């Protein structure tokens, strides 16, 4: 797929075409434990309920970007929006396993957790789940590559255009636009923060690969970085490095969760609880 000139300019501005600087030492962080058995069983039951929610709770549509890229997406609307009210917009970026054009594969437990009735009531928002037709984040090498980093894939420019499109047409509170992502979607989240530091109030990248060359720009947005210590698909080292670099920026807000023993996954407590929503919704740009 041909990259637009605007996209290339954004990528260059974000420092995505050059190798990252040498790794910086990160501050030690206490390991976040996995849930105890009783809580784990309760979370698993909630997640099973989430997975059973119909994808049709999210309206299906397709957005066409300025370069002609067709981007399928699903949109969850809040139960009600009062006249004159504006609500947050949350974008959920999926992993590589959900790449496609059927506008269904991306509808896994991560976006669906926002459709839980209690979440919709307590955290009303527009939640958009775009489906990338190809990789939205590209890596400098396999998981074992020293200094591994990511750069934007072609669909990310279209996804950012989609957010602008929705903001222009829906009653969105532009001070409360949030990004979350897992795996490739986490790497996509990192790159989105670099390309559009003006857009997001906060972000939660989970088990992804950042680009240390973007640290100065990314530091403008509060981030909650989550990564399992046993992850071999995307190793935790690049996230540790990025966290260390961000913490050198005096105004950066960084929360880091190295989850003890977790492999390449979203921690169940974030899928079954409210911590994710509470942290995001506490932030405004």
Secondary structure, DSSP 8 states (H G I E B T S, - for coil): ----HHHHHHHHHTTTTS-------------B----HHHHHHHHHHHHHHHHS-GGGSEEEEEE-TTS-EEEEEEE--S---TT--EEEEEEE--GGG-SSSSSTT-SHHHHGGGSHHHHHHS-EEEEEE--SS-SEEESS-TT-TT--EEE-THHHHHHHHHHHHHHHS-EEEEEEEEEEETHHHHHHHHHHHH-TTT-SEEEEES----GGGHHHHTTSEEEEEEETT-SSS-SHHHHHHHHHHHTSTT--EEEEEETT--SS--HHHHHSSHHHHHHHT---
